[in-house]
Amino acid sequence: MRSRWRFPLLFTAGVLAYVFVCDLILTPIHEEHGWEWTGWLNGLARILALPGLCVAESTGARFRHRTGWGAWLVMLLTSVPLYTLVGFVLRWMWAPRPRKSRGGTPLNPHQPDVHPRSDAAADLSHEQVPAETRDIPSPGDDALVSRRGLLLAARRTAVVGIAGTAAYSFLVELRNVEVTRQSIPIRGLPQTLAGLRIVQLTDLHHGPWTSLSYIRRVVDQANALKPDLIVLTGDYVHQSDRYIAPVVEAMAGLKGRIGVVATLGNHDWWENGELMIRELDKTSIRRLDNSRLFITSERTLESGVGRTDQKHVLCVAGLGDLWEGSPDCGEALGGVPDFMPRVLLSHNPDTAEEPCVRKHSPRIDLMLSGHTHGGQVSFPGIGTPITPSRYGQKYAAGLVQSPSCPVYVNRGIGTTIIPMRFRVRPEIAVIELQAG
């Protein structure tokens, strides 16, 4: 009995010790330095703590924004029996069980058959067989050993397969950024703006497991695409306002020929929206929460244009976040002539279903959004089982037709809840506007 419990209990103790060391020591280090290796270690701790934290949230202890001591206590109480059970399952799936003879004593499957039975001994009862020959395997034991070997191999293959898939999702796809390209016609777009290249970044989520060095690599990738305009559609931080200043400093390195514009997302407001605004205002990034700018025929970004120039410009507007920022289409688009083409930025793609957006249909020519992360995990034949949208998988990712306008939903750069991606790579979107 004692040996049966040893591995499960040691496994549970190791998991919980690792989680708490990361939370108490490595996370503060990561907040200070944003190193890649601390991000990976914190991410693994988050994966291990997630089942207990989900139970904590079901009891009302919030963990998606900031994880308090109440959530950690529930996580601890939940994780002890959970990981003890997991330890038993792993032990059963990986370790071979000792084979027993018909007399009930364990047999060594590697022991050679050095005492073959005689025909006469085979006719004797168990009690009549000499003690020294009772535990010698019979010919039928070879088939039993073979079946047990196959079952053990199958169990081990399952363990390796599950672990390999999880490792790929965490170690490979999580940082394997894909550059996607779209060419979208815009009705009434001036010929001088045809071919305008927009690079969209969203959901950077610099936080406990998304390192600053990774964000900087993404910034370099975006700049290498030679964009005319860079648009940022929210959720730049995760879990602490200490990540705000570093990520804004990294984003300040973005270089578009025309400029860089941004809207805020729900996580920015959850952490500290006012601080995010102050930090952004120190840079050349121009915020578009419930406001607009105009790209002129000379490809400059202006806050207003004269009446005679209105037919030669593109309006780029932004809305406040649907969950936290009170989107106001009147502020963003009010007074813009009906003939003027418009691109709208909104962190949450569900905004396209809102009455204020429908009111301006069809003169919203394109909406750029993020928020859903593509669901982060997608299974063949099933799709994304969890998508933070009221409309299921409709706005998971890609170009979608809403009731009011086309919406391009970017899969984002970072992650929340769990630092894993499976069949949903992080994305930098390149969108070229064509005269339609």
Contacts in CASP RR format, 6 or more apart in sequence:
PFRMAT RR
TARGET T0000
AUTHOR 0000-0000-0000
METHOD contacts of the structure
MODEL  1
MRSRWRFPLLFTAGVLAYVFVCDLILTPIHEEHGWEWTGWLNGLARILAL
PGLCVAESTGARFRHRTGWGAWLVMLLTSVPLYTLVGFVLRWMWAPRPRK
SRGGTPLNPHQPDVHPRSDAAADLSHEQVPAETRDIPSPGDDALVSRRGL
LLAARRTAVVGIAGTAAYSFLVELRNVEVTRQSIPIRGLPQTLAGLRIVQ
LTDLHHGPWTSLSYIRRVVDQANALKPDLIVLTGDYVHQSDRYIAPVVEA
MAGLKGRIGVVATLGNHDWWENGELMIRELDKTSIRRLDNSRLFITSERT
LESGVGRTDQKHVLCVAGLGDLWEGSPDCGEALGGVPDFMPRVLLSHNPD
TAEEPCVRKHSPRIDLMLSGHTHGGQVSFPGIGTPITPSRYGQKYAAGLV
QSPSCPVYVNRGIGTTIIPMRFRVRPEIAVIELQAG
4 91 0 8 1.000
7 87 0 8 1.000
7 90 0 8 1.000
7 91 0 8 1.000
7 95 0 8 1.000
8 83 0 8 1.000
8 84 0 8 1.000
8 85 0 8 1.000
8 86 0 8 1.000
8 87 0 8 1.000
8 88 0 8 1.000
8 91 0 8 1.000
9 84 0 8 1.000
11 83 0 8 1.000
11 84 0 8 1.000
11 86 0 8 1.000
11 87 0 8 1.000
11 90 0 8 1.000
12 79 0 8 1.000
12 80 0 8 1.000
12 83 0 8 1.000
12 84 0 8 1.000
12 87 0 8 1.000
15 48 0 8 1.000
15 79 0 8 1.000
15 83 0 8 1.000
16 76 0 8 1.000
16 79 0 8 1.000
16 80 0 8 1.000
16 83 0 8 1.000
18 44 0 8 1.000
18 45 0 8 1.000
18 48 0 8 1.000
19 45 0 8 1.000
19 48 0 8 1.000
19 49 0 8 1.000
19 79 0 8 1.000
22 41 0 8 1.000
22 42 0 8 1.000
22 43 0 8 1.000
22 44 0 8 1.000
22 45 0 8 1.000
23 45 0 8 1.000
23 49 0 8 1.000
23 67 0 8 1.000
23 72 0 8 1.000
26 38 0 8 1.000
26 39 0 8 1.000
26 41 0 8 1.000
26 42 0 8 1.000
26 45 0 8 1.000
27 38 0 8 1.000
27 42 0 8 1.000
27 208 0 8 1.000
29 35 0 8 1.000
29 38 0 8 1.000
30 38 0 8 1.000
30 39 0 8 1.000
30 42 0 8 1.000
30 207 0 8 1.000
30 208 0 8 1.000
30 211 0 8 1.000
31 207 0 8 1.000
31 208 0 8 1.000
31 240 0 8 1.000
31 242 0 8 1.000
31 243 0 8 1.000
33 212 0 8 1.000
34 211 0 8 1.000
34 212 0 8 1.000
34 213 0 8 1.000
34 246 0 8 1.000
35 211 0 8 1.000
35 212 0 8 1.000
35 213 0 8 1.000
36 211 0 8 1.000
36 213 0 8 1.000
36 214 0 8 1.000
38 211 0 8 1.000
39 208 0 8 1.000
39 209 0 8 1.000
39 210 0 8 1.000
39 211 0 8 1.000
40 171 0 8 1.000
40 209 0 8 1.000
42 208 0 8 1.000
42 209 0 8 1.000
43 170 0 8 1.000
43 208 0 8 1.000
43 209 0 8 1.000
43 419 0 8 1.000
44 170 0 8 1.000
46 208 0 8 1.000
46 209 0 8 1.000
46 418 0 8 1.000
46 419 0 8 1.000
47 166 0 8 1.000
47 170 0 8 1.000
47 418 0 8 1.000
47 419 0 8 1.000
47 420 0 8 1.000
49 75 0 8 1.000
49 79 0 8 1.000
50 417 0 8 1.000
50 418 0 8 1.000
51 78 0 8 1.000
51 79 0 8 1.000
51 82 0 8 1.000
52 74 0 8 1.000
52 75 0 8 1.000
52 78 0 8 1.000
52 79 0 8 1.000
52 82 0 8 1.000
53 63 0 8 1.000
53 67 0 8 1.000
53 71 0 8 1.000
53 74 0 8 1.000
53 75 0 8 1.000
55 74 0 8 1.000
55 75 0 8 1.000
55 78 0 8 1.000
56 63 0 8 1.000
56 70 0 8 1.000
56 71 0 8 1.000
56 72 0 8 1.000
56 74 0 8 1.000
56 75 0 8 1.000
56 78 0 8 1.000
57 63 0 8 1.000
57 64 0 8 1.000
57 71 0 8 1.000
59 74 0 8 1.000
61 68 0 8 1.000
61 70 0 8 1.000
61 71 0 8 1.000
61 74 0 8 1.000
62 68 0 8 1.000
62 71 0 8 1.000
63 71 0 8 1.000
64 416 0 8 1.000
64 417 0 8 1.000
65 239 0 8 1.000
65 267 0 8 1.000
65 270 0 8 1.000
65 271 0 8 1.000
66 239 0 8 1.000
66 240 0 8 1.000
67 239 0 8 1.000
90 159 0 8 1.000
92 155 0 8 1.000
93 155 0 8 1.000
93 156 0 8 1.000
93 158 0 8 1.000
93 159 0 8 1.000
94 155 0 8 1.000
94 156 0 8 1.000
94 159 0 8 1.000
96 109 0 8 1.000
96 148 0 8 1.000
96 149 0 8 1.000
96 152 0 8 1.000
97 148 0 8 1.000
98 106 0 8 1.000
98 107 0 8 1.000
99 106 0 8 1.000
99 107 0 8 1.000
99 109 0 8 1.000
99 141 0 8 1.000
99 144 0 8 1.000
99 145 0 8 1.000
99 148 0 8 1.000
100 106 0 8 1.000
100 107 0 8 1.000
101 107 0 8 1.000
101 134 0 8 1.000
101 135 0 8 1.000
101 137 0 8 1.000
102 126 0 8 1.000
102 138 0 8 1.000
103 126 0 8 1.000
103 134 0 8 1.000
103 135 0 8 1.000
105 135 0 8 1.000
107 135 0 8 1.000
107 137 0 8 1.000
107 141 0 8 1.000
109 145 0 8 1.000
113 136 0 8 1.000
113 137 0 8 1.000
115 132 0 8 1.000
115 133 0 8 1.000
115 136 0 8 1.000
116 136 0 8 1.000
117 133 0 8 1.000
117 136 0 8 1.000
117 138 0 8 1.000
121 129 0 8 1.000
121 133 0 8 1.000
126 134 0 8 1.000
165 422 0 8 1.000
166 420 0 8 1.000
168 422 0 8 1.000
169 377 0 8 1.000
169 420 0 8 1.000
169 421 0 8 1.000
169 422 0 8 1.000
170 419 0 8 1.000
170 420 0 8 1.000
173 420 0 8 1.000
173 421 0 8 1.000
173 422 0 8 1.000
173 423 0 8 1.000
173 424 0 8 1.000
173 425 0 8 1.000
174 415 0 8 1.000
174 419 0 8 1.000
174 420 0 8 1.000
174 421 0 8 1.000
174 426 0 8 1.000
175 214 0 8 1.000
175 426 0 8 1.000
176 425 0 8 1.000
176 426 0 8 1.000
177 218 0 8 1.000
177 221 0 8 1.000
177 413 0 8 1.000
177 425 0 8 1.000
177 426 0 8 1.000
177 427 0 8 1.000
177 428 0 8 1.000
178 425 0 8 1.000
178 426 0 8 1.000
178 427 0 8 1.000
178 428 0 8 1.000
179 221 0 8 1.000
179 225 0 8 1.000
179 427 0 8 1.000
179 428 0 8 1.000
179 429 0 8 1.000
179 430 0 8 1.000
180 427 0 8 1.000
180 428 0 8 1.000
180 429 0 8 1.000
180 430 0 8 1.000
181 429 0 8 1.000
181 430 0 8 1.000
181 431 0 8 1.000
181 432 0 8 1.000
182 399 0 8 1.000
182 408 0 8 1.000
182 429 0 8 1.000
182 430 0 8 1.000
182 431 0 8 1.000
182 432 0 8 1.000
183 431 0 8 1.000
183 432 0 8 1.000
183 434 0 8 1.000
184 366 0 8 1.000
184 399 0 8 1.000
184 406 0 8 1.000
184 408 0 8 1.000
184 431 0 8 1.000
184 432 0 8 1.000
184 433 0 8 1.000
184 434 0 8 1.000
185 433 0 8 1.000
185 434 0 8 1.000
185 435 0 8 1.000
185 436 0 8 1.000
186 314 0 8 1.000
186 341 0 8 1.000
186 343 0 8 1.000
186 365 0 8 1.000
186 366 0 8 1.000
186 433 0 8 1.000
186 434 0 8 1.000
186 435 0 8 1.000
186 436 0 8 1.000
187 341 0 8 1.000
187 365 0 8 1.000
187 436 0 8 1.000
188 339 0 8 1.000
188 341 0 8 1.000
188 435 0 8 1.000
188 436 0 8 1.000
189 196 0 8 1.000
189 314 0 8 1.000
189 341 0 8 1.000
189 433 0 8 1.000
189 434 0 8 1.000
189 435 0 8 1.000
189 436 0 8 1.000
190 297 0 8 1.000
190 311 0 8 1.000
190 312 0 8 1.000
190 313 0 8 1.000
190 314 0 8 1.000
190 435 0 8 1.000
191 435 0 8 1.000
192 297 0 8 1.000
192 298 0 8 1.000
192 299 0 8 1.000
192 312 0 8 1.000
193 295 0 8 1.000
193 297 0 8 1.000
193 299 0 8 1.000
193 314 0 8 1.000
193 433 0 8 1.000
194 433 0 8 1.000
194 434 0 8 1.000
194 435 0 8 1.000
195 432 0 8 1.000
195 433 0 8 1.000
195 434 0 8 1.000
196 228 0 8 1.000
196 229 0 8 1.000
196 295 0 8 1.000
196 299 0 8 1.000
196 314 0 8 1.000
196 432 0 8 1.000
196 433 0 8 1.000
197 225 0 8 1.000
197 226 0 8 1.000
197 227 0 8 1.000
197 228 0 8 1.000
197 229 0 8 1.000
197 430 0 8 1.000
197 431 0 8 1.000
197 432 0 8 1.000
198 227 0 8 1.000
198 228 0 8 1.000
198 229 0 8 1.000
198 230 0 8 1.000
198 231 0 8 1.000
198 343 0 8 1.000
198 368 0 8 1.000
198 430 0 8 1.000
198 431 0 8 1.000
198 432 0 8 1.000
198 433 0 8 1.000
199 222 0 8 1.000
199 225 0 8 1.000
199 227 0 8 1.000
199 229 0 8 1.000
199 230 0 8 1.000
199 231 0 8 1.000
199 256 0 8 1.000
199 428 0 8 1.000
199 429 0 8 1.000
199 430 0 8 1.000
199 431 0 8 1.000
200 230 0 8 1.000
200 231 0 8 1.000
200 232 0 8 1.000
200 233 0 8 1.000
200 368 0 8 1.000
200 408 0 8 1.000
200 410 0 8 1.000
200 428 0 8 1.000
200 429 0 8 1.000
200 430 0 8 1.000
200 431 0 8 1.000
201 218 0 8 1.000
201 222 0 8 1.000
201 230 0 8 1.000
201 231 0 8 1.000
201 232 0 8 1.000
201 233 0 8 1.000
201 254 0 8 1.000
201 410 0 8 1.000
201 412 0 8 1.000
201 413 0 8 1.000
201 428 0 8 1.000
202 232 0 8 1.000
202 233 0 8 1.000
202 234 0 8 1.000
202 235 0 8 1.000
202 347 0 8 1.000
202 369 0 8 1.000
202 370 0 8 1.000
202 371 0 8 1.000
202 410 0 8 1.000
202 412 0 8 1.000
202 413 0 8 1.000
203 233 0 8 1.000
203 234 0 8 1.000
203 235 0 8 1.000
203 370 0 8 1.000
203 371 0 8 1.000
203 373 0 8 1.000
203 410 0 8 1.000
203 412 0 8 1.000
203 413 0 8 1.000
203 414 0 8 1.000
204 210 0 8 1.000
204 215 0 8 1.000
204 218 0 8 1.000
204 235 0 8 1.000
204 236 0 8 1.000
204 237 0 8 1.000
204 247 0 8 1.000
204 251 0 8 1.000
204 412 0 8 1.000
204 413 0 8 1.000
204 414 0 8 1.000
205 235 0 8 1.000
205 236 0 8 1.000
205 237 0 8 1.000
205 238 0 8 1.000
205 267 0 8 1.000
205 413 0 8 1.000
205 414 0 8 1.000
205 415 0 8 1.000
205 416 0 8 1.000
206 212 0 8 1.000
206 215 0 8 1.000
206 236 0 8 1.000
206 237 0 8 1.000
206 238 0 8 1.000
206 243 0 8 1.000
206 246 0 8 1.000
206 247 0 8 1.000
206 250 0 8 1.000
207 237 0 8 1.000
207 238 0 8 1.000
207 239 0 8 1.000
207 240 0 8 1.000
207 243 0 8 1.000
208 238 0 8 1.000
208 239 0 8 1.000
208 240 0 8 1.000
209 415 0 8 1.000
209 419 0 8 1.000
210 238 0 8 1.000
210 413 0 8 1.000
210 414 0 8 1.000
210 415 0 8 1.000
210 419 0 8 1.000
212 246 0 8 1.000
212 247 0 8 1.000
212 250 0 8 1.000
215 247 0 8 1.000
215 250 0 8 1.000
215 251 0 8 1.000
215 413 0 8 1.000
216 250 0 8 1.000
218 413 0 8 1.000
218 426 0 8 1.000
218 428 0 8 1.000
219 250 0 8 1.000
219 251 0 8 1.000
219 253 0 8 1.000
219 254 0 8 1.000
221 428 0 8 1.000
222 230 0 8 1.000
222 254 0 8 1.000
222 428 0 8 1.000
223 253 0 8 1.000
223 254 0 8 1.000
223 255 0 8 1.000
223 256 0 8 1.000
225 428 0 8 1.000
225 430 0 8 1.000
226 257 0 8 1.000
227 256 0 8 1.000
227 257 0 8 1.000
227 430 0 8 1.000
228 256 0 8 1.000
228 257 0 8 1.000
228 258 0 8 1.000
228 299 0 8 1.000
229 256 0 8 1.000
229 257 0 8 1.000
229 258 0 8 1.000
229 259 0 8 1.000
229 260 0 8 1.000
229 261 0 8 1.000
229 295 0 8 1.000
229 301 0 8 1.000
229 316 0 8 1.000
230 254 0 8 1.000
230 255 0 8 1.000
230 256 0 8 1.000
230 259 0 8 1.000
230 260 0 8 1.000
230 261 0 8 1.000
231 260 0 8 1.000
231 261 0 8 1.000
231 262 0 8 1.000
231 316 0 8 1.000
231 345 0 8 1.000
231 368 0 8 1.000
232 251 0 8 1.000
232 254 0 8 1.000
232 260 0 8 1.000
232 261 0 8 1.000
232 262 0 8 1.000
232 263 0 8 1.000
232 285 0 8 1.000
233 262 0 8 1.000
233 263 0 8 1.000
233 265 0 8 1.000
233 345 0 8 1.000
233 346 0 8 1.000
233 347 0 8 1.000
233 368 0 8 1.000
233 369 0 8 1.000
233 370 0 8 1.000
233 371 0 8 1.000
233 410 0 8 1.000
234 262 0 8 1.000
234 263 0 8 1.000
234 264 0 8 1.000
234 265 0 8 1.000
234 267 0 8 1.000
234 268 0 8 1.000
234 321 0 8 1.000
234 347 0 8 1.000
234 370 0 8 1.000
235 265 0 8 1.000
235 266 0 8 1.000
235 267 0 8 1.000
235 268 0 8 1.000
235 347 0 8 1.000
235 370 0 8 1.000
235 371 0 8 1.000
235 416 0 8 1.000
236 244 0 8 1.000
236 247 0 8 1.000
236 248 0 8 1.000
236 251 0 8 1.000
236 267 0 8 1.000
236 268 0 8 1.000
236 276 0 8 1.000
237 243 0 8 1.000
237 244 0 8 1.000
237 247 0 8 1.000
237 267 0 8 1.000
237 268 0 8 1.000
237 271 0 8 1.000
237 276 0 8 1.000
238 267 0 8 1.000
238 271 0 8 1.000
238 416 0 8 1.000
239 271 0 8 1.000
240 271 0 8 1.000
241 271 0 8 1.000
241 272 0 8 1.000
241 275 0 8 1.000
243 271 0 8 1.000
244 271 0 8 1.000
244 272 0 8 1.000
244 275 0 8 1.000
244 276 0 8 1.000
244 279 0 8 1.000
245 279 0 8 1.000
248 276 0 8 1.000
248 279 0 8 1.000
248 280 0 8 1.000
248 282 0 8 1.000
248 283 0 8 1.000
248 285 0 8 1.000
251 260 0 8 1.000
251 262 0 8 1.000
251 283 0 8 1.000
251 285 0 8 1.000
252 283 0 8 1.000
252 284 0 8 1.000
252 285 0 8 1.000
254 260 0 8 1.000
254 285 0 8 1.000
257 299 0 8 1.000
258 295 0 8 1.000
258 299 0 8 1.000
258 300 0 8 1.000
258 301 0 8 1.000
259 284 0 8 1.000
259 286 0 8 1.000
259 301 0 8 1.000
260 284 0 8 1.000
260 285 0 8 1.000
260 286 0 8 1.000
261 285 0 8 1.000
261 286 0 8 1.000
261 287 0 8 1.000
261 288 0 8 1.000
261 293 0 8 1.000
261 301 0 8 1.000
261 316 0 8 1.000
261 345 0 8 1.000
262 280 0 8 1.000
262 285 0 8 1.000
262 286 0 8 1.000
262 287 0 8 1.000
262 288 0 8 1.000
263 287 0 8 1.000
263 288 0 8 1.000
263 289 0 8 1.000
263 318 0 8 1.000
263 319 0 8 1.000
263 320 0 8 1.000
263 321 0 8 1.000
263 345 0 8 1.000
263 346 0 8 1.000
263 347 0 8 1.000
264 273 0 8 1.000
264 276 0 8 1.000
264 277 0 8 1.000
264 287 0 8 1.000
264 289 0 8 1.000
264 320 0 8 1.000
264 321 0 8 1.000
264 325 0 8 1.000
264 347 0 8 1.000
265 320 0 8 1.000
265 321 0 8 1.000
265 323 0 8 1.000
265 324 0 8 1.000
265 325 0 8 1.000
265 347 0 8 1.000
265 348 0 8 1.000
265 371 0 8 1.000
266 321 0 8 1.000
266 322 0 8 1.000
266 323 0 8 1.000
266 324 0 8 1.000
266 347 0 8 1.000
266 348 0 8 1.000
266 371 0 8 1.000
267 416 0 8 1.000
268 276 0 8 1.000
268 321 0 8 1.000
269 276 0 8 1.000
269 321 0 8 1.000
269 323 0 8 1.000
269 324 0 8 1.000
269 325 0 8 1.000
270 324 0 8 1.000
277 287 0 8 1.000
280 287 0 8 1.000
281 287 0 8 1.000
286 293 0 8 1.000
286 301 0 8 1.000
288 316 0 8 1.000
288 317 0 8 1.000
288 318 0 8 1.000
288 332 0 8 1.000
288 345 0 8 1.000
289 318 0 8 1.000
289 319 0 8 1.000
289 320 0 8 1.000
289 321 0 8 1.000
289 325 0 8 1.000
290 318 0 8 1.000
290 319 0 8 1.000
290 320 0 8 1.000
290 326 0 8 1.000
290 327 0 8 1.000
290 328 0 8 1.000
290 330 0 8 1.000
290 331 0 8 1.000
290 332 0 8 1.000
291 317 0 8 1.000
291 318 0 8 1.000
291 331 0 8 1.000
291 332 0 8 1.000
292 315 0 8 1.000
292 316 0 8 1.000
292 317 0 8 1.000
292 318 0 8 1.000
292 332 0 8 1.000
292 333 0 8 1.000
292 336 0 8 1.000
293 301 0 8 1.000
293 302 0 8 1.000
293 303 0 8 1.000
293 304 0 8 1.000
293 315 0 8 1.000
293 316 0 8 1.000
293 317 0 8 1.000
294 301 0 8 1.000
294 302 0 8 1.000
294 303 0 8 1.000
294 304 0 8 1.000
294 305 0 8 1.000
294 313 0 8 1.000
294 314 0 8 1.000
294 315 0 8 1.000
294 316 0 8 1.000
295 301 0 8 1.000
295 302 0 8 1.000
295 313 0 8 1.000
295 314 0 8 1.000
295 316 0 8 1.000
296 302 0 8 1.000
296 305 0 8 1.000
296 309 0 8 1.000
296 312 0 8 1.000
296 313 0 8 1.000
297 309 0 8 1.000
297 312 0 8 1.000
297 313 0 8 1.000
301 316 0 8 1.000
302 313 0 8 1.000
305 313 0 8 1.000
310 337 0 8 1.000
310 339 0 8 1.000
310 340 0 8 1.000
311 339 0 8 1.000
311 340 0 8 1.000
313 340 0 8 1.000
314 340 0 8 1.000
314 341 0 8 1.000
314 342 0 8 1.000
314 343 0 8 1.000
314 433 0 8 1.000
315 333 0 8 1.000
315 336 0 8 1.000
315 340 0 8 1.000
315 341 0 8 1.000
315 342 0 8 1.000
315 343 0 8 1.000
316 342 0 8 1.000
316 343 0 8 1.000
316 345 0 8 1.000
317 332 0 8 1.000
317 333 0 8 1.000
317 336 0 8 1.000
317 342 0 8 1.000
317 343 0 8 1.000
317 344 0 8 1.000
317 345 0 8 1.000
318 332 0 8 1.000
318 344 0 8 1.000
318 345 0 8 1.000
318 346 0 8 1.000
319 327 0 8 1.000
319 328 0 8 1.000
319 329 0 8 1.000
319 332 0 8 1.000
319 344 0 8 1.000
319 345 0 8 1.000
319 346 0 8 1.000
319 351 0 8 1.000
320 326 0 8 1.000
320 327 0 8 1.000
320 328 0 8 1.000
320 346 0 8 1.000
320 347 0 8 1.000
321 327 0 8 1.000
321 346 0 8 1.000
321 347 0 8 1.000
321 348 0 8 1.000
322 346 0 8 1.000
322 347 0 8 1.000
322 348 0 8 1.000
322 350 0 8 1.000
322 351 0 8 1.000
322 354 0 8 1.000
323 348 0 8 1.000
327 346 0 8 1.000
327 351 0 8 1.000
327 354 0 8 1.000
327 356 0 8 1.000
327 357 0 8 1.000
328 356 0 8 1.000
329 356 0 8 1.000
329 357 0 8 1.000
329 359 0 8 1.000
329 360 0 8 1.000
330 356 0 8 1.000
332 344 0 8 1.000
333 342 0 8 1.000
333 344 0 8 1.000
333 360 0 8 1.000
333 363 0 8 1.000
333 364 0 8 1.000
336 342 0 8 1.000
338 363 0 8 1.000
340 363 0 8 1.000
341 365 0 8 1.000
342 363 0 8 1.000
342 364 0 8 1.000
342 365 0 8 1.000
342 366 0 8 1.000
343 365 0 8 1.000
343 366 0 8 1.000
343 367 0 8 1.000
343 368 0 8 1.000
343 433 0 8 1.000
344 357 0 8 1.000
344 364 0 8 1.000
344 366 0 8 1.000
344 367 0 8 1.000
344 368 0 8 1.000
344 405 0 8 1.000
345 367 0 8 1.000
345 368 0 8 1.000
345 369 0 8 1.000
346 352 0 8 1.000
346 367 0 8 1.000
346 368 0 8 1.000
346 369 0 8 1.000
347 369 0 8 1.000
347 370 0 8 1.000
347 371 0 8 1.000
348 369 0 8 1.000
348 370 0 8 1.000
348 371 0 8 1.000
349 367 0 8 1.000
349 369 0 8 1.000
349 370 0 8 1.000
349 371 0 8 1.000
349 372 0 8 1.000
349 389 0 8 1.000
349 395 0 8 1.000
349 400 0 8 1.000
349 402 0 8 1.000
349 407 0 8 1.000
349 409 0 8 1.000
350 389 0 8 1.000
350 390 0 8 1.000
350 391 0 8 1.000
350 395 0 8 1.000
351 357 0 8 1.000
351 367 0 8 1.000
351 369 0 8 1.000
352 367 0 8 1.000
352 369 0 8 1.000
352 395 0 8 1.000
352 402 0 8 1.000
352 403 0 8 1.000
352 404 0 8 1.000
352 405 0 8 1.000
352 407 0 8 1.000
353 390 0 8 1.000
353 391 0 8 1.000
353 402 0 8 1.000
353 403 0 8 1.000
353 404 0 8 1.000
357 364 0 8 1.000
357 367 0 8 1.000
357 404 0 8 1.000
357 405 0 8 1.000
358 403 0 8 1.000
358 404 0 8 1.000
360 404 0 8 1.000
361 403 0 8 1.000
361 404 0 8 1.000
361 405 0 8 1.000
362 404 0 8 1.000
362 405 0 8 1.000
364 404 0 8 1.000
364 405 0 8 1.000
365 405 0 8 1.000
365 406 0 8 1.000
366 405 0 8 1.000
366 406 0 8 1.000
366 407 0 8 1.000
366 408 0 8 1.000
366 431 0 8 1.000
366 433 0 8 1.000
367 402 0 8 1.000
367 405 0 8 1.000
367 406 0 8 1.000
367 407 0 8 1.000
367 408 0 8 1.000
368 407 0 8 1.000
368 408 0 8 1.000
368 410 0 8 1.000
368 429 0 8 1.000
368 431 0 8 1.000
369 395 0 8 1.000
369 407 0 8 1.000
369 408 0 8 1.000
369 409 0 8 1.000
369 410 0 8 1.000
370 409 0 8 1.000
370 410 0 8 1.000
370 411 0 8 1.000
370 412 0 8 1.000
371 388 0 8 1.000
371 389 0 8 1.000
371 409 0 8 1.000
372 387 0 8 1.000
372 388 0 8 1.000
372 389 0 8 1.000
372 395 0 8 1.000
372 396 0 8 1.000
372 397 0 8 1.000
372 409 0 8 1.000
372 411 0 8 1.000
373 388 0 8 1.000
373 411 0 8 1.000
373 412 0 8 1.000
373 414 0 8 1.000
373 415 0 8 1.000
373 416 0 8 1.000
373 424 0 8 1.000
374 384 0 8 1.000
374 387 0 8 1.000
374 396 0 8 1.000
374 397 0 8 1.000
374 409 0 8 1.000
374 411 0 8 1.000
374 412 0 8 1.000
374 424 0 8 1.000
375 384 0 8 1.000
375 386 0 8 1.000
375 387 0 8 1.000
375 388 0 8 1.000
375 396 0 8 1.000
375 397 0 8 1.000
375 411 0 8 1.000
375 424 0 8 1.000
376 384 0 8 1.000
376 386 0 8 1.000
376 415 0 8 1.000
376 417 0 8 1.000
376 418 0 8 1.000
376 420 0 8 1.000
376 421 0 8 1.000
376 422 0 8 1.000
376 424 0 8 1.000
377 384 0 8 1.000
377 385 0 8 1.000
377 386 0 8 1.000
377 420 0 8 1.000
377 421 0 8 1.000
377 422 0 8 1.000
377 423 0 8 1.000
377 424 0 8 1.000
378 384 0 8 1.000
378 422 0 8 1.000
378 423 0 8 1.000
378 424 0 8 1.000
379 385 0 8 1.000
379 422 0 8 1.000
379 423 0 8 1.000
380 423 0 8 1.000
383 393 0 8 1.000
383 396 0 8 1.000
384 393 0 8 1.000
384 396 0 8 1.000
384 424 0 8 1.000
387 393 0 8 1.000
387 395 0 8 1.000
387 396 0 8 1.000
389 395 0 8 1.000
389 396 0 8 1.000
394 400 0 8 1.000
395 407 0 8 1.000
395 409 0 8 1.000
396 409 0 8 1.000
397 409 0 8 1.000
397 410 0 8 1.000
397 411 0 8 1.000
397 424 0 8 1.000
397 427 0 8 1.000
398 408 0 8 1.000
398 409 0 8 1.000
398 410 0 8 1.000
398 411 0 8 1.000
399 406 0 8 1.000
399 407 0 8 1.000
399 408 0 8 1.000
399 409 0 8 1.000
400 406 0 8 1.000
400 407 0 8 1.000
400 408 0 8 1.000
400 409 0 8 1.000
401 407 0 8 1.000
408 429 0 8 1.000
408 431 0 8 1.000
410 427 0 8 1.000
410 429 0 8 1.000
411 424 0 8 1.000
411 425 0 8 1.000
411 426 0 8 1.000
411 427 0 8 1.000
412 426 0 8 1.000
412 427 0 8 1.000
413 426 0 8 1.000
413 427 0 8 1.000
413 428 0 8 1.000
414 426 0 8 1.000
415 421 0 8 1.000
END
